[in-house]
């Protein structure tokens, strides 16, 4: 007799089951996948001075130090509540000593909501004024 190859559907089920077991235990929880998720918050007074200065520039219309300031933030990773395309705009928060734009940003929604990230879009906190 010898070894017989299992039927394809059985292999697919086994593979899918093993994949589900492996990813269920290791997948990090996503906190801001939809508009019902509440982001962590940060008080205006807790922001670094550079972020507060960026907010002043946003409110007064600039001038902004980087050409990318005010451009559309795509929210491709869905870390912020899902909204229509071009709903969010991003602005650089300067980082002392950085030779480039650094990792800090403020993202503004069309509805006036403000979000701060200091780790280049991995984690956002809603700014509470």
Backbone as XML, in Angstrom:
<?xml version="1.0"?>
<chain id="A" units="angstrom">
  <residue number="1" name="UNK">
    <atom name="N" x="0.829" y="-1.168" z="0.000"/>
    <atom name="CA" x="0.000" y="0.000" z="0.000"/>
    <atom name="C" x="0.875" y="1.232" z="0.000"/>
  </residue>
  <residue number="2" name="UNK">
    <atom name="N" x="1.212" y="1.886" z="0.889"/>
    <atom name="CA" x="1.990" y="3.109" z="0.842"/>
    <atom name="C" x="1.162" y="4.316" z="1.254"/>
  </residue>
  <residue number="3" name="UNK">
    <atom name="N" x="1.810" y="5.407" z="1.271"/>
    <atom name="CA" x="1.171" y="6.641" z="1.722"/>
    <atom name="C" x="0.290" y="7.189" z="0.631"/>
  </residue>
  <residue number="4" name="UNK">
    <atom name="N" x="-0.914" y="7.622" z="1.014"/>
    <atom name="CA" x="-1.841" y="8.251" z="0.078"/>
    <atom name="C" x="-1.974" y="9.724" z="0.406"/>
  </residue>
  <residue number="5" name="UNK">
    <atom name="N" x="-1.969" y="10.504" z="-0.592"/>
    <atom name="CA" x="-2.126" y="11.938" z="-0.398"/>
    <atom name="C" x="-3.574" y="12.230" z="-0.021"/>
  </residue>
  <residue number="6" name="UNK">
    <atom name="N" x="-3.808" y="13.039" z="1.060"/>
    <atom name="CA" x="-5.179" y="13.360" z="1.445"/>
    <atom name="C" x="-5.853" y="14.194" z="0.366"/>
  </residue>
  <residue number="7" name="UNK">
    <atom name="N" x="-7.148" y="14.158" z="0.382"/>
    <atom name="CA" x="-7.919" y="14.944" z="-0.574"/>
    <atom name="C" x="-7.650" y="16.425" z="-0.365"/>
  </residue>
  <residue number="8" name="UNK">
    <atom name="N" x="-7.694" y="17.208" z="-1.418"/>
    <atom name="CA" x="-7.402" y="18.635" z="-1.354"/>
    <atom name="C" x="-8.274" y="19.357" z="-0.336"/>
  </residue>
  <residue number="9" name="UNK">
    <atom name="N" x="-9.599" y="19.134" z="-0.279"/>
    <atom name="CA" x="-10.399" y="19.852" z="0.722"/>
    <atom name="C" x="-9.922" y="19.591" z="2.148"/>
  </residue>
  <residue number="10" name="UNK">
    <atom name="N" x="-9.483" y="18.375" z="2.452"/>
    <atom name="CA" x="-8.994" y="18.080" z="3.798"/>
    <atom name="C" x="-7.735" y="18.871" z="4.096"/>
  </residue>
  <residue number="11" name="UNK">
    <atom name="N" x="-6.843" y="18.993" z="3.126"/>
    <atom name="CA" x="-5.622" y="19.791" z="3.324"/>
    <atom name="C" x="-5.964" y="21.265" z="3.536"/>
  </residue>
  <residue number="12" name="UNK">
    <atom name="N" x="-6.898" y="21.774" z="2.770"/>
    <atom name="CA" x="-7.293" y="23.173" z="2.927"/>
    <atom name="C" x="-7.881" y="23.432" z="4.306"/>
  </residue>
  <residue number="13" name="UNK">
    <atom name="N" x="-8.722" y="22.536" z="4.778"/>
    <atom name="CA" x="-9.313" y="22.699" z="6.107"/>
    <atom name="C" x="-8.249" y="22.650" z="7.185"/>
  </residue>
  <residue number="14" name="UNK">
    <atom name="N" x="-7.325" y="21.704" z="7.067"/>
    <atom name="CA" x="-6.253" y="21.580" z="8.046"/>
    <atom name="C" x="-5.388" y="22.833" z="8.044"/>
  </residue>
  <residue number="15" name="UNK">
    <atom name="N" x="-5.015" y="23.316" z="6.853"/>
    <atom name="CA" x="-4.191" y="24.522" z="6.748"/>
    <atom name="C" x="-4.900" y="25.733" z="7.333"/>
  </residue>
  <residue number="16" name="UNK">
    <atom name="N" x="-6.172" y="25.882" z="7.002"/>
    <atom name="CA" x="-6.941" y="27.023" z="7.515"/>
    <atom name="C" x="-7.047" y="26.959" z="9.032"/>
  </residue>
  <residue number="17" name="UNK">
    <atom name="N" x="-7.266" y="25.777" z="9.561"/>
    <atom name="CA" x="-7.365" y="25.606" z="11.012"/>
    <atom name="C" x="-6.071" y="25.947" z="11.712"/>
  </residue>
  <residue number="18" name="UNK">
    <atom name="N" x="-4.937" y="25.480" z="11.166"/>
    <atom name="CA" x="-3.637" y="25.780" z="11.764"/>
    <atom name="C" x="-3.323" y="27.272" z="11.670"/>
  </residue>
  <residue number="19" name="UNK">
    <atom name="N" x="-3.652" y="27.875" z="10.547"/>
    <atom name="CA" x="-3.429" y="29.305" z="10.380"/>
    <atom name="C" x="-4.247" y="30.099" z="11.392"/>
  </residue>
  <residue number="20" name="UNK">
    <atom name="N" x="-5.496" y="29.723" z="11.575"/>
    <atom name="CA" x="-6.363" y="30.420" z="12.537"/>
    <atom name="C" x="-5.831" y="30.277" z="13.951"/>
  </residue>
  <residue number="21" name="UNK">
    <atom name="N" x="-5.353" y="29.091" z="14.288"/>
    <atom name="CA" x="-4.798" y="28.887" z="15.630"/>
    <atom name="C" x="-3.564" y="29.739" z="15.843"/>
  </residue>
  <residue number="22" name="UNK">
    <atom name="N" x="-2.714" y="29.804" z="14.845"/>
    <atom name="CA" x="-1.478" y="30.567" z="14.973"/>
    <atom name="C" x="-1.699" y="32.053" z="15.041"/>
  </residue>
  <residue number="23" name="UNK">
    <atom name="N" x="-2.656" y="32.560" z="14.295"/>
    <atom name="CA" x="-2.848" y="34.012" z="14.285"/>
    <atom name="C" x="-3.748" y="34.490" z="15.403"/>
  </residue>
  <residue number="24" name="UNK">
    <atom name="N" x="-4.636" y="33.670" z="15.888"/>
    <atom name="CA" x="-5.555" y="34.118" z="16.942"/>
    <atom name="C" x="-4.796" y="34.458" z="18.213"/>
  </residue>
  <residue number="25" name="UNK">
    <atom name="N" x="-3.779" y="33.686" z="18.521"/>
    <atom name="CA" x="-3.054" y="33.908" z="19.764"/>
    <atom name="C" x="-2.004" y="34.997" z="19.640"/>
  </residue>
  <residue number="26" name="UNK">
    <atom name="N" x="-1.550" y="35.289" z="18.410"/>
    <atom name="CA" x="-0.455" y="36.230" z="18.272"/>
    <atom name="C" x="-0.853" y="37.567" z="17.689"/>
  </residue>
  <residue number="27" name="UNK">
    <atom name="N" x="-2.043" y="37.712" z="17.161"/>
    <atom name="CA" x="-2.452" y="38.977" z="16.564"/>
    <atom name="C" x="-2.703" y="40.016" z="17.641"/>
  </residue>
  <residue number="28" name="UNK">
    <atom name="N" x="-2.075" y="41.206" z="17.499"/>
    <atom name="CA" x="-2.353" y="42.251" z="18.486"/>
    <atom name="C" x="-3.756" y="42.792" z="18.289"/>
  </residue>
  <residue number="29" name="UNK">
    <atom name="N" x="-4.335" y="43.258" z="19.358"/>
    <atom name="CA" x="-5.678" y="43.833" z="19.280"/>
    <atom name="C" x="-5.598" y="45.149" z="18.517"/>
  </residue>
  <residue number="30" name="UNK">
    <atom name="N" x="-6.536" y="45.379" z="17.635"/>
    <atom name="CA" x="-6.593" y="46.640" z="16.918"/>
    <atom name="C" x="-7.565" y="47.531" z="17.673"/>
  </residue>
  <residue number="31" name="UNK">
    <atom name="N" x="-7.144" y="48.736" z="17.957"/>
    <atom name="CA" x="-7.961" y="49.566" z="18.818"/>
    <atom name="C" x="-8.787" y="50.612" z="18.088"/>
  </residue>
  <residue number="32" name="UNK">
    <atom name="N" x="-8.387" y="50.998" z="16.887"/>
    <atom name="CA" x="-9.107" y="52.062" z="16.206"/>
    <atom name="C" x="-9.515" y="51.633" z="14.805"/>
  </residue>
  <residue number="33" name="UNK">
    <atom name="N" x="-10.192" y="50.498" z="14.667"/>
    <atom name="CA" x="-10.537" y="49.995" z="13.347"/>
    <atom name="C" x="-11.792" y="50.602" z="12.762"/>
  </residue>
  <residue number="34" name="UNK">
    <atom name="N" x="-12.667" y="51.136" z="13.553"/>
    <atom name="CA" x="-13.903" y="51.670" z="13.004"/>
    <atom name="C" x="-14.312" y="52.916" z="13.767"/>
  </residue>
  <residue number="35" name="UNK">
    <atom name="N" x="-15.375" y="53.527" z="13.313"/>
    <atom name="CA" x="-15.775" y="54.798" z="13.904"/>
    <atom name="C" x="-16.342" y="54.651" z="15.313"/>
  </residue>
  <residue number="36" name="UNK">
    <atom name="N" x="-16.578" y="53.427" z="15.774"/>
    <atom name="CA" x="-17.098" y="53.247" z="17.122"/>
    <atom name="C" x="-15.982" y="53.087" z="18.149"/>
  </residue>
  <residue number="37" name="UNK">
    <atom name="N" x="-14.759" y="52.848" z="17.687"/>
    <atom name="CA" x="-13.642" y="52.674" z="18.610"/>
    <atom name="C" x="-13.237" y="54.037" z="19.163"/>
  </residue>
  <residue number="38" name="UNK">
    <atom name="N" x="-12.957" y="54.070" z="20.445"/>
    <atom name="CA" x="-12.551" y="55.320" z="21.079"/>
    <atom name="C" x="-11.033" y="55.341" z="21.232"/>
  </residue>
  <residue number="39" name="UNK">
    <atom name="N" x="-10.355" y="56.297" z="20.598"/>
    <atom name="CA" x="-8.906" y="56.372" z="20.753"/>
    <atom name="C" x="-8.538" y="56.848" z="22.151"/>
  </residue>
  <residue number="40" name="UNK">
    <atom name="N" x="-7.331" y="56.513" z="22.545"/>
    <atom name="CA" x="-6.817" y="57.070" z="23.784"/>
    <atom name="C" x="-6.764" y="58.587" z="23.612"/>
  </residue>
  <residue number="41" name="UNK">
    <atom name="N" x="-6.684" y="59.305" z="24.691"/>
    <atom name="CA" x="-6.669" y="60.759" z="24.569"/>
    <atom name="C" x="-5.449" y="61.351" z="25.252"/>
  </residue>
  <residue number="42" name="UNK">
    <atom name="N" x="-5.177" y="62.595" z="24.898"/>
    <atom name="CA" x="-4.097" y="63.351" z="25.515"/>
    <atom name="C" x="-4.598" y="64.785" z="25.656"/>
  </residue>
  <residue number="43" name="UNK">
    <atom name="N" x="-4.356" y="65.367" z="26.819"/>
    <atom name="CA" x="-4.773" y="66.752" z="27.057"/>
    <atom name="C" x="-3.828" y="67.699" z="26.322"/>
  </residue>
  <residue number="44" name="UNK">
    <atom name="N" x="-4.366" y="68.805" z="25.883"/>
    <atom name="CA" x="-3.573" y="69.819" z="25.193"/>
    <atom name="C" x="-2.324" y="70.179" z="25.996"/>
  </residue>
  <residue number="45" name="UNK">
    <atom name="N" x="-2.473" y="70.330" z="27.293"/>
    <atom name="CA" x="-1.345" y="70.708" z="28.155"/>
    <atom name="C" x="-0.272" y="69.629" z="28.231"/>
  </residue>
  <residue number="46" name="UNK">
    <atom name="N" x="-0.632" y="68.382" z="27.922"/>
    <atom name="CA" x="0.332" y="67.274" z="27.960"/>
    <atom name="C" x="1.160" y="67.152" z="26.690"/>
  </residue>
  <residue number="47" name="UNK">
    <atom name="N" x="0.723" y="67.827" z="25.630"/>
    <atom name="CA" x="1.465" y="67.757" z="24.373"/>
    <atom name="C" x="2.813" y="68.444" z="24.506"/>
  </residue>
  <residue number="48" name="UNK">
    <atom name="N" x="3.807" y="67.983" z="23.744"/>
    <atom name="CA" x="5.074" y="68.710" z="23.742"/>
    <atom name="C" x="4.879" y="70.123" z="23.182"/>
  </residue>
  <residue number="49" name="UNK">
    <atom name="N" x="5.744" y="71.022" z="23.555"/>
    <atom name="CA" x="5.639" y="72.418" z="23.117"/>
    <atom name="C" x="5.583" y="72.521" z="21.594"/>
  </residue>
  <residue number="50" name="UNK">
    <atom name="N" x="6.329" y="71.678" z="20.892"/>
    <atom name="CA" x="6.342" y="71.722" z="19.429"/>
    <atom name="C" x="4.968" y="71.368" z="18.845"/>
  </residue>
  <residue number="51" name="UNK">
    <atom name="N" x="4.245" y="70.454" z="19.492"/>
    <atom name="CA" x="2.907" y="70.083" z="19.030"/>
    <atom name="C" x="1.930" y="71.239" z="19.250"/>
  </residue>
  <residue number="52" name="UNK">
    <atom name="N" x="2.066" y="71.910" z="20.381"/>
    <atom name="CA" x="1.199" y="73.061" z="20.632"/>
    <atom name="C" x="1.491" y="74.175" z="19.627"/>
  </residue>
  <residue number="53" name="UNK">
    <atom name="N" x="2.758" y="74.354" z="19.255"/>
    <atom name="CA" x="3.116" y="75.354" z="18.239"/>
    <atom name="C" x="2.537" y="74.965" z="16.882"/>
  </residue>
  <residue number="54" name="UNK">
    <atom name="N" x="2.542" y="73.687" z="16.558"/>
    <atom name="CA" x="1.955" y="73.223" z="15.297"/>
    <atom name="C" x="0.459" y="73.490" z="15.281"/>
  </residue>
  <residue number="55" name="UNK">
    <atom name="N" x="-0.214" y="73.297" z="16.411"/>
    <atom name="CA" x="-1.648" y="73.594" z="16.485"/>
    <atom name="C" x="-1.926" y="75.072" z="16.210"/>
  </residue>
  <residue number="56" name="UNK">
    <atom name="N" x="-1.080" y="75.947" z="16.707"/>
    <atom name="CA" x="-1.240" y="77.379" z="16.436"/>
    <atom name="C" x="-1.117" y="77.626" z="14.932"/>
  </residue>
  <residue number="57" name="UNK">
    <atom name="N" x="-0.128" y="77.000" z="14.294"/>
    <atom name="CA" x="0.035" y="77.162" z="12.841"/>
    <atom name="C" x="-1.184" y="76.633" z="12.082"/>
  </residue>
  <residue number="58" name="UNK">
    <atom name="N" x="-1.724" y="75.508" z="12.529"/>
    <atom name="CA" x="-2.908" y="74.935" z="11.875"/>
    <atom name="C" x="-4.072" y="75.912" z="11.970"/>
  </residue>
  <residue number="59" name="UNK">
    <atom name="N" x="-4.280" y="76.467" z="13.140"/>
    <atom name="CA" x="-5.411" y="77.378" z="13.360"/>
    <atom name="C" x="-5.275" y="78.694" z="12.605"/>
  </residue>
  <residue number="60" name="UNK">
    <atom name="N" x="-4.028" y="79.126" z="12.391"/>
    <atom name="CA" x="-3.815" y="80.408" z="11.713"/>
    <atom name="C" x="-3.518" y="80.232" z="10.224"/>
  </residue>
  <residue number="61" name="UNK">
    <atom name="N" x="-3.458" y="78.997" z="9.763"/>
    <atom name="CA" x="-3.234" y="78.756" z="8.339"/>
    <atom name="C" x="-1.790" y="78.793" z="7.898"/>
  </residue>
  <residue number="62" name="UNK">
    <atom name="N" x="-0.860" y="78.634" z="8.834"/>
    <atom name="CA" x="0.557" y="78.563" z="8.480"/>
    <atom name="C" x="1.264" y="79.877" z="8.711"/>
  </residue>
  <residue number="63" name="UNK">
    <atom name="N" x="2.440" y="80.016" z="8.180"/>
    <atom name="CA" x="3.107" y="79.150" z="7.208"/>
    <atom name="C" x="3.675" y="77.895" z="7.865"/>
  </residue>
  <residue number="64" name="UNK">
    <atom name="N" x="3.690" y="76.815" z="7.099"/>
    <atom name="CA" x="4.157" y="75.529" z="7.602"/>
    <atom name="C" x="5.582" y="75.269" z="7.145"/>
  </residue>
  <residue number="65" name="UNK">
    <atom name="N" x="6.367" y="74.617" z="8.001"/>
    <atom name="CA" x="7.777" y="74.421" z="7.676"/>
    <atom name="C" x="8.058" y="73.330" z="6.630"/>
  </residue>
  <residue number="66" name="UNK">
    <atom name="N" x="7.106" y="72.455" z="6.344"/>
    <atom name="CA" x="7.348" y="71.356" z="5.410"/>
    <atom name="C" x="6.285" y="71.356" z="4.308"/>
  </residue>
  <residue number="67" name="UNK">
    <atom name="N" x="6.699" y="71.034" z="3.101"/>
    <atom name="CA" x="5.789" y="71.015" z="1.955"/>
    <atom name="C" x="4.655" y="70.003" z="2.133"/>
  </residue>
  <residue number="68" name="UNK">
    <atom name="N" x="4.909" y="68.917" z="2.869"/>
    <atom name="CA" x="3.890" y="67.882" z="3.063"/>
    <atom name="C" x="2.822" y="68.285" z="4.085"/>
  </residue>
  <residue number="69" name="UNK">
    <atom name="N" x="3.051" y="69.354" z="4.820"/>
    <atom name="CA" x="2.059" y="69.782" z="5.813"/>
    <atom name="C" x="0.770" y="70.204" z="5.122"/>
  </residue>
  <residue number="70" name="UNK">
    <atom name="N" x="-0.346" y="69.674" z="5.634"/>
    <atom name="CA" x="-1.647" y="69.984" z="5.067"/>
    <atom name="C" x="-2.086" y="69.020" z="3.973"/>
  </residue>
  <residue number="71" name="UNK">
    <atom name="N" x="-1.251" y="68.029" z="3.675"/>
    <atom name="CA" x="-1.631" y="67.054" z="2.648"/>
    <atom name="C" x="-2.548" y="65.993" z="3.241"/>
  </residue>
  <residue number="72" name="UNK">
    <atom name="N" x="-3.197" y="65.248" z="2.371"/>
    <atom name="CA" x="-4.153" y="64.222" z="2.794"/>
    <atom name="C" x="-3.433" y="63.101" z="3.533"/>
  </residue>
  <residue number="73" name="UNK">
    <atom name="N" x="-3.998" y="62.728" z="4.673"/>
    <atom name="CA" x="-3.552" y="61.541" z="5.402"/>
    <atom name="C" x="-4.506" y="60.423" z="5.028"/>
  </residue>
  <residue number="74" name="UNK">
    <atom name="N" x="-3.992" y="59.357" z="4.424"/>
    <atom name="CA" x="-4.828" y="58.305" z="3.870"/>
    <atom name="C" x="-5.452" y="57.345" z="4.868"/>
  </residue>
  <residue number="75" name="UNK">
    <atom name="N" x="-4.917" y="57.250" z="6.072"/>
    <atom name="CA" x="-5.448" y="56.334" z="7.090"/>
    <atom name="C" x="-5.533" y="54.899" z="6.558"/>
  </residue>
  <residue number="76" name="UNK">
    <atom name="N" x="-4.537" y="54.491" z="5.767"/>
    <atom name="CA" x="-4.554" y="53.164" z="5.143"/>
    <atom name="C" x="-4.566" y="52.019" z="6.146"/>
  </residue>
  <residue number="77" name="UNK">
    <atom name="N" x="-3.933" y="52.217" z="7.277"/>
    <atom name="CA" x="-3.896" y="51.163" z="8.293"/>
    <atom name="C" x="-5.138" y="51.173" z="9.182"/>
  </residue>
  <residue number="78" name="UNK">
    <atom name="N" x="-6.013" y="52.124" z="8.972"/>
    <atom name="CA" x="-7.269" y="52.255" z="9.728"/>
    <atom name="C" x="-7.025" y="52.388" z="11.231"/>
  </residue>
  <residue number="79" name="UNK">
    <atom name="N" x="-6.019" y="53.177" z="11.582"/>
    <atom name="CA" x="-5.756" y="53.424" z="12.994"/>
    <atom name="C" x="-6.672" y="54.528" z="13.542"/>
  </residue>
  <residue number="80" name="UNK">
    <atom name="N" x="-7.223" y="55.324" z="12.657"/>
    <atom name="CA" x="-8.211" y="56.337" z="13.039"/>
    <atom name="C" x="-9.570" y="55.857" z="12.560"/>
  </residue>
  <residue number="81" name="UNK">
    <atom name="N" x="-10.638" y="56.450" z="13.093"/>
    <atom name="CA" x="-11.972" y="56.044" z="12.624"/>
    <atom name="C" x="-12.071" y="56.172" z="11.097"/>
  </residue>
  <residue number="82" name="UNK">
    <atom name="N" x="-12.732" y="55.202" z="10.492"/>
    <atom name="CA" x="-12.886" y="55.213" z="9.029"/>
    <atom name="C" x="-13.791" y="56.359" z="8.597"/>
  </residue>
  <residue number="83" name="UNK">
    <atom name="N" x="-13.307" y="57.088" z="7.638"/>
    <atom name="CA" x="-14.019" y="58.242" z="7.093"/>
    <atom name="C" x="-13.807" y="58.252" z="5.581"/>
  </residue>
  <residue number="84" name="UNK">
    <atom name="N" x="-14.537" y="59.113" z="4.863"/>
    <atom name="CA" x="-14.341" y="59.192" z="3.413"/>
    <atom name="C" x="-12.908" y="59.616" z="3.064"/>
  </residue>
  <residue number="85" name="UNK">
    <atom name="N" x="-12.517" y="59.297" z="1.848"/>
    <atom name="CA" x="-11.185" y="59.661" z="1.369"/>
    <atom name="C" x="-10.982" y="61.174" z="1.506"/>
  </residue>
  <residue number="86" name="UNK">
    <atom name="N" x="-9.774" y="61.557" z="1.844"/>
    <atom name="CA" x="-9.368" y="62.962" z="2.007"/>
    <atom name="C" x="-10.024" y="63.645" z="3.203"/>
  </residue>
  <residue number="87" name="UNK">
    <atom name="N" x="-10.560" y="62.870" z="4.131"/>
    <atom name="CA" x="-11.176" y="63.433" z="5.334"/>
    <atom name="C" x="-10.111" y="64.003" z="6.270"/>
  </residue>
  <residue number="88" name="UNK">
    <atom name="N" x="-8.947" y="63.344" z="6.341"/>
    <atom name="CA" x="-7.894" y="63.729" z="7.282"/>
    <atom name="C" x="-6.746" y="64.460" z="6.573"/>
  </residue>
  <residue number="89" name="UNK">
    <atom name="N" x="-6.155" y="65.418" z="7.275"/>
    <atom name="CA" x="-4.955" y="66.130" z="6.815"/>
    <atom name="C" x="-3.872" y="65.976" z="7.879"/>
  </residue>
  <residue number="90" name="UNK">
    <atom name="N" x="-2.629" y="65.901" z="7.452"/>
    <atom name="CA" x="-1.531" y="65.719" z="8.404"/>
    <atom name="C" x="-0.585" y="66.906" z="8.431"/>
  </residue>
  <residue number="91" name="UNK">
    <atom name="N" x="-0.004" y="67.128" z="9.611"/>
    <atom name="CA" x="0.926" y="68.222" z="9.830"/>
    <atom name="C" x="2.098" y="67.714" z="10.661"/>
  </residue>
  <residue number="92" name="UNK">
    <atom name="N" x="3.280" y="68.183" z="10.340"/>
    <atom name="CA" x="4.493" y="67.774" z="11.032"/>
    <atom name="C" x="4.628" y="68.493" z="12.366"/>
  </residue>
  <residue number="93" name="UNK">
    <atom name="N" x="4.992" y="67.731" z="13.386"/>
    <atom name="CA" x="5.394" y="68.304" z="14.669"/>
    <atom name="C" x="6.907" y="68.151" z="14.701"/>
  </residue>
  <residue number="94" name="UNK">
    <atom name="N" x="7.616" y="69.273" z="14.675"/>
    <atom name="CA" x="9.070" y="69.196" z="14.607"/>
    <atom name="C" x="9.637" y="68.471" z="15.821"/>
  </residue>
  <residue number="95" name="UNK">
    <atom name="N" x="10.739" y="67.791" z="15.584"/>
    <atom name="CA" x="11.430" y="67.053" z="16.636"/>
    <atom name="C" x="12.795" y="67.689" z="16.807"/>
  </residue>
  <residue number="96" name="UNK">
    <atom name="N" x="13.093" y="68.241" z="17.984"/>
    <atom name="CA" x="14.403" y="68.865" z="18.192"/>
    <atom name="C" x="15.526" y="67.874" z="17.881"/>
  </residue>
  <residue number="97" name="UNK">
    <atom name="N" x="16.483" y="68.341" z="17.088"/>
    <atom name="CA" x="17.641" y="67.521" z="16.748"/>
    <atom name="C" x="17.454" y="66.623" z="15.537"/>
  </residue>
  <residue number="98" name="UNK">
    <atom name="N" x="16.219" y="66.474" z="15.051"/>
    <atom name="CA" x="15.985" y="65.617" z="13.886"/>
    <atom name="C" x="16.397" y="66.356" z="12.619"/>
  </residue>
  <residue number="99" name="UNK">
    <atom name="N" x="16.990" y="65.632" z="11.688"/>
    <atom name="CA" x="17.406" y="66.238" z="10.418"/>
    <atom name="C" x="16.327" y="66.132" z="9.348"/>
  </residue>
  <residue number="100" name="UNK">
    <atom name="N" x="15.269" y="65.392" z="9.663"/>
    <atom name="CA" x="14.162" y="65.252" z="8.723"/>
    <atom name="C" x="12.868" y="65.614" z="9.441"/>
  </residue>
  <residue number="101" name="UNK">
    <atom name="N" x="11.749" y="65.202" z="8.899"/>
    <atom name="CA" x="10.459" y="65.535" z="9.515"/>
    <atom name="C" x="10.246" y="64.825" z="10.847"/>
  </residue>
  <residue number="102" name="UNK">
    <atom name="N" x="10.972" y="63.796" z="11.128"/>
    <atom name="CA" x="10.784" y="63.063" z="12.376"/>
    <atom name="C" x="9.521" y="62.228" z="12.337"/>
  </residue>
  <residue number="103" name="UNK">
    <atom name="N" x="9.114" y="61.704" z="13.482"/>
    <atom name="CA" x="7.992" y="60.765" z="13.560"/>
    <atom name="C" x="6.708" y="61.384" z="14.093"/>
  </residue>
  <residue number="104" name="UNK">
    <atom name="N" x="6.765" y="62.623" z="14.530"/>
    <atom name="CA" x="5.602" y="63.210" z="15.205"/>
    <atom name="C" x="4.715" y="63.960" z="14.227"/>
  </residue>
  <residue number="105" name="UNK">
    <atom name="N" x="3.386" y="63.739" z="14.371"/>
    <atom name="CA" x="2.416" y="64.392" z="13.497"/>
    <atom name="C" x="1.152" y="64.752" z="14.273"/>
  </residue>
  <residue number="106" name="UNK">
    <atom name="N" x="0.453" y="65.723" z="13.757"/>
    <atom name="CA" x="-0.924" y="65.999" z="14.167"/>
    <atom name="C" x="-1.772" y="65.749" z="12.933"/>
  </residue>
  <residue number="107" name="UNK">
    <atom name="N" x="-2.835" y="64.992" z="13.114"/>
    <atom name="CA" x="-3.773" y="64.712" z="12.030"/>
    <atom name="C" x="-5.095" y="65.369" z="12.401"/>
  </residue>
  <residue number="108" name="UNK">
    <atom name="N" x="-5.656" y="66.108" z="11.446"/>
    <atom name="CA" x="-6.885" y="66.864" z="11.670"/>
    <atom name="C" x="-7.977" y="66.297" z="10.781"/>
  </residue>
  <residue number="109" name="UNK">
    <atom name="N" x="-9.137" y="66.018" z="11.384"/>
    <atom name="CA" x="-10.292" y="65.570" z="10.615"/>
    <atom name="C" x="-11.111" y="66.751" z="10.148"/>
  </residue>
  <residue number="110" name="UNK">
    <atom name="N" x="-11.865" y="66.561" z="9.100"/>
    <atom name="CA" x="-12.727" y="67.618" z="8.570"/>
    <atom name="C" x="-13.723" y="68.124" z="9.602"/>
  </residue>
  <residue number="111" name="UNK">
    <atom name="N" x="-14.084" y="67.272" z="10.555"/>
    <atom name="CA" x="-15.014" y="67.670" z="11.602"/>
    <atom name="C" x="-14.351" y="68.411" z="12.748"/>
  </residue>
  <residue number="112" name="UNK">
    <atom name="N" x="-13.040" y="68.684" z="12.624"/>
    <atom name="CA" x="-12.322" y="69.426" z="13.650"/>
    <atom name="C" x="-11.607" y="68.567" z="14.677"/>
  </residue>
  <residue number="113" name="UNK">
    <atom name="N" x="-11.789" y="67.256" z="14.624"/>
    <atom name="CA" x="-11.103" y="66.397" z="15.586"/>
    <atom name="C" x="-9.596" y="66.393" z="15.322"/>
  </residue>
  <residue number="114" name="UNK">
    <atom name="N" x="-8.830" y="66.317" z="16.411"/>
    <atom name="CA" x="-7.374" y="66.398" z="16.346"/>
    <atom name="C" x="-6.770" y="65.138" z="16.952"/>
  </residue>
  <residue number="115" name="UNK">
    <atom name="N" x="-5.757" y="64.596" z="16.282"/>
    <atom name="CA" x="-5.065" y="63.402" z="16.768"/>
    <atom name="C" x="-3.567" y="63.659" z="16.750"/>
  </residue>
  <residue number="116" name="UNK">
    <atom name="N" x="-2.874" y="63.101" z="17.735"/>
    <atom name="CA" x="-1.423" y="63.239" z="17.838"/>
    <atom name="C" x="-0.784" y="61.860" z="17.790"/>
  </residue>
  <residue number="117" name="UNK">
    <atom name="N" x="0.298" y="61.745" z="17.033"/>
    <atom name="CA" x="1.107" y="60.535" z="17.032"/>
    <atom name="C" x="2.564" y="60.937" z="17.200"/>
  </residue>
  <residue number="118" name="UNK">
    <atom name="N" x="3.270" y="60.220" z="18.033"/>
    <atom name="CA" x="4.705" y="60.483" z="18.187"/>
    <atom name="C" x="5.534" y="59.306" z="17.687"/>
  </residue>
  <residue number="119" name="UNK">
    <atom name="N" x="4.876" y="58.331" z="17.044"/>
    <atom name="CA" x="5.578" y="57.137" z="16.561"/>
    <atom name="C" x="5.242" y="56.824" z="15.101"/>
  </residue>
  <residue number="120" name="UNK">
    <atom name="N" x="5.090" y="57.858" z="14.310"/>
    <atom name="CA" x="4.851" y="57.758" z="12.871"/>
    <atom name="C" x="3.667" y="56.869" z="12.539"/>
  </residue>
  <residue number="121" name="UNK">
    <atom name="N" x="2.518" y="57.217" z="13.082"/>
    <atom name="CA" x="1.208" y="56.638" z="12.760"/>
    <atom name="C" x="0.930" y="55.263" z="13.372"/>
  </residue>
  <residue number="122" name="UNK">
    <atom name="N" x="1.776" y="54.749" z="14.225"/>
    <atom name="CA" x="1.482" y="53.443" z="14.848"/>
    <atom name="C" x="0.384" y="53.564" z="15.884"/>
  </residue>
  <residue number="123" name="UNK">
    <atom name="N" x="0.404" y="54.683" z="16.622"/>
    <atom name="CA" x="-0.566" y="54.881" z="17.706"/>
    <atom name="C" x="-0.984" y="56.345" z="17.690"/>
  </residue>
  <residue number="124" name="UNK">
    <atom name="N" x="-2.262" y="56.558" z="17.809"/>
    <atom name="CA" x="-2.805" y="57.918" z="17.838"/>
    <atom name="C" x="-3.495" y="58.164" z="19.173"/>
  </residue>
  <residue number="125" name="UNK">
    <atom name="N" x="-3.458" y="59.423" z="19.599"/>
    <atom name="CA" x="-4.229" y="59.856" z="20.758"/>
    <atom name="C" x="-5.037" y="61.082" z="20.349"/>
  </residue>
  <residue number="126" name="UNK">
    <atom name="N" x="-6.288" y="61.090" z="20.745"/>
    <atom name="CA" x="-7.147" y="62.236" z="20.427"/>
    <atom name="C" x="-6.786" y="63.389" z="21.357"/>
  </residue>
  <residue number="127" name="UNK">
    <atom name="N" x="-6.606" y="64.556" z="20.796"/>
    <atom name="CA" x="-6.236" y="65.735" z="21.579"/>
    <atom name="C" x="-7.508" y="66.316" z="22.184"/>
  </residue>
  <residue number="128" name="UNK">
    <atom name="N" x="-7.482" y="66.455" z="23.510"/>
    <atom name="CA" x="-8.604" y="67.028" z="24.245"/>
    <atom name="C" x="-8.225" y="68.455" z="24.642"/>
  </residue>
  <residue number="129" name="UNK">
    <atom name="N" x="-9.033" y="69.402" z="24.192"/>
    <atom name="CA" x="-8.724" y="70.807" z="24.508"/>
    <atom name="C" x="-9.453" y="71.282" z="25.735"/>
  </residue>
</chain>
